[in-house]
Amino acid sequence: MYFSPEFLQNTLYVVAVLLIAFMIGVTIYKTKNNLKIFDKPLILSFVVLLNTLYSILTGFVDLPYELNAVVTGGLTLITFGYIIVIIWDFHKENVNQKK
């Protein structure tokens, strides 16, 4: 299956806009309900947004392949780590509730 570069670039725009809108909505909700704003899921969404914005930047500026690999690979590893930490926290919470 082939996806054109224009389609992929436009998809990145849509993902970035949706992610920003979601982050703003969650921040407003947390502010209104006096909840802690900066938590692991919000930091995870910041990392994903940063990775998405960097990918959008590479559509306009021709950056070296090595730099792209290091930045996107590093951000992807950070994202994966945060996902594992969040899942582990949910697991610990579930175990504590069963006791």
N, C-alpha and C positions, 0 to 999 in steps of 0.2 A: 504494500500500500504506500502511496506517495502523497506527501503533504507539501504543498508549495511553500516557499519561504514567506510569502506574503500572508498566507493563512496562519502560519506559526507565529509570525510577528503580531498579527492582529489578535490572536488568541492570548498572547502575553499581555497585550493592552487590557483585554477583558478581564483576565485573571488579576492583574494589578488593581484595576478599578474595583472589582468585587472584593478583593482582600482589604483595600483601604476602607471601603464603605463598611465592611463587616467590623474592622478594627475600631472605627469611629463609633459605630452602633454599640459595640460591647463596652467601650470606654464610657460612653454616655450612660448606659445602663448601670455600670459599676459605680459611677459618680453619684447618680441619683439614689442608689441603694446603699451608699456608704460602704462599698466593698473595696478590698485591696485591688488597686488598678494593675500594678506590675506583678504578674505571676508567671508561672512557667508557660501556660498556653499563649499569653500575650507576647512573651519573648520569642516563643517559637514562631508566631505569626510575623514578628518583626524580621526574623532571620529569613523566613520564606519570602517576605516582601523584598528584602534586600537582594536576595538571589534573583527574584523576578525582575527587579529594576536593573540589576547588572546585566541580565540577559537582554533586556530591552536596549540598554546602552550599546551592547555589542552589535545590534542591528544598525546603529548609526555610525559607530566608530569601529574601524577595523583594528582590533587589538590582537596582540600576539597569541598564538594558540596555547602556549605554555601558561601564560597569565590567565587565560580563560579556564584552562583545566584546573589550575591551582585554586582560583577563587570559587568557581562553581563547585568543584569537588570538596573544598573545605567547608563551604556553606551547607552543602548537602550532608556532609558528615555531622556537622553541628545540629542540623535539623533532625537527622536520624537519632542522634544522642538524646535530644530533647524529647522525642517521641518515646524512646525507651524509658526515660526518667518518668514521664507522665504516666505511662502504662504501669510502671513499677509502683508509683504512688497510688494509683487506683487499686492495684492488687493489695498493697499494704492496708489501705482503707477498708477494702472488702474483708480481709482477714480479721481486722480489728472489730468490724461490725458483727461478725459471726460469733466472736467470743463473748 
